[in-house]
Amino acid sequence: MNTFKALFLLLISSSCHVYSQQSNQIAETLKVDKSIMVNFPKPMEILPYDIKIEIETTENSTNYLVISLELKNGSYFISPNSKRAFKGKFYMDLGSYEDIDFEGKLLETPLSVEEVDLHPFVNGTVNWVRVNTTYKQALRIKSKDDFEVFGRIQFTIEPRCTLEEIPFAISVQNGVMKIIENPKC
């Protein structure tokens, strides 16, 4: 058995040596006329969407949290109006409801349409958001004092299949409400 192992190792080492010599000979005979540099974007550098978060105040002094999503390159996600429970469905929340709270339903414009998707992970009805969409959520201010609350928007962007989590903060200072994107939590 030991003789067999020794012969096997000898055979492999000699074939590797022959292959190494052949590779060097091939490399020496190749010449390159022109070399060009091609800069391909890295897949993770290109976001498949742009997101804008802002506060809108109506004539009757109702404040709305407004999230605008501009989809790029055929990307899409599951609408919060989808009836079935999905992980990665569009979702947003605020960390604290002592000073501010969501009021009423989340408004989606344009409204997504239910469709049948036979993909094994869906296998049924779903509301895919495939076009640029705006979400509006009325806010109820519960405090007259200055405050800052932290929130997040979460959804799975397809076809990349990554869970996107976008933090934001709503700040009220001296009666002025503003959004802080990428807050230091």
N, C-alpha and C positions, 0 to 999 in steps of 0.2 A: 504494500500500500504506500509506504514511504517512497519507494522507487517511482511509483506512478505519479505521486505529487511532485517529486523532483523533476521528472521528465515534463510534466505539464507546465511547471513554472519556467523551465528552460525554453520550452516552445513559445510561451507567451512573451518572455523577455526578448527572444531573438526576433519575433515578428514585430514587436514594438520598435526595435532598433531599425529594422528594414523600413517600416512605415515612416519613422522619423527621418531617415535619409532621403526617402522619396519626397516627402513634404518639403524638405529644404531644397531639393533639386527643382521642384515645381516653382517654388517661391522665387528662386534665382532666375528662372527663365521668363517670368512675367514682367512686363513693363507697363507703366501707367502713363498714358499720354497727358491727360488732364485730370486733375482731381478737383472735385467741386464739393462745397460745403452746403448741406441742406439742413435747414433749421426747422424741424417739425415741432409744432406746439406739443407740450406735454399734456396728456389727456386731463389731468387734474387741474391744470392751469385755466382751462376754459370752463367757465360756469355755464350750464345749460339754461340759465335764467338770470334775469335782473330783478331785484326786489327793491321796492321803495316803500318806506313806512313813514306816515305823517299823521298829523292831527288836523281835522277839518271841523270848523265851527259853522253851524247853520244860522239862519236868520233868527230862529227862536232860541238861540244859545245852546243848542244840543251839540255836544262834542262827539266826534266819531274818530275812532282809530281806523285809518285807511291803509290797506296793504295792497299794493299793485304789483302783480307778477307778470313780467314780460318773458315769455317762453322762447327759447332759441333751439334751432337744429332739431325740430321734431320732438322736443322733450314734453313730458306730461306728468300729471300727478292725480291722486284720487281726491275728489271734491269732498268737503265736509258734509255735503248733502247726500252722499251715497248712503243708501239705507242699510247695507250690510256692514258688519264690523270688520275693518281691515286694520292691520298694523301699518302705520305710515300714512294714514289718511290725514289731510290737512287739518291742523289743530293749532290753537293758540291759547295761551293762558297768562295770567298775571300772578306773580308770586304772593302778593298780599292783597286782600280784599278789604282791609280796614279803611283805607283812604279813598279807594276808587274801585269800581266794579263794572263788569259788563252788564248792559241792560238790553233786553230784547234779543231778537234773533240776529245771527250773522247774515248779512246780505251779500250775495254773490252776483256779480255782473260781468259778462252775461251768465245767465243761469246754465249750469251744466245739464246735459241730457243723459238719462239712463240708457245704457247700451249693454248688449250681451257680449261677454268676452270669454272665449273658450280656453284661454291659456290655463294650464293646470293650477297656477297659483290663484287664479280668479274663479274660473269655471262657473260663471253665472253673471248676474247683473252688477254693473258698476257705473258710477258717474266719473268718467275720466275728464279732466280739465286739459284740453289740448290747444286752447287759444289764450291770448293774453287776458287776464282776469283781475278784477278788483274786488276786494272784500272790505266791507264796512261794518264796524261794530260800534253801536252807541255806548257811550261811557257815562256812568253816573258817579259824580264827584261826591264823596261822603265826608270830606274834611275841609275846613276853611283854612287850615294851617298849610305851610309848605311841606311837601313830601316828594319822595322819589320811590317808585315801584319798579320792579324788574319783571319783565315778561319774556316769552319766547314764542316763536313760530316754528312749527315742526311739520314736516311732510317728507315723503319718499319721492324723489325725482326719478322718473323713468325716462329712457330705458337704462340709465346708468345704475339704477337700483341702489341709491345711497340715501341714507336718512339725513336730511338737512335740518339743522337746528340753528335758528337765527335769534340771538338774544337782542333785546332792546330794553329801554327804560323809558318811563313816562315821568317827567319831572314837573312839579309845580313850584315855582319860586316867585314870590311877590305877585301872585295872581296870574302869572304867565305860564301856560302849559306848553311843553315841548317834548319832542322825541329825542332820545339819545341812542344812536345806533352803536353797536359794539361796546356796551358799557362795561366798566371794570367792576364785576360783581364780587 
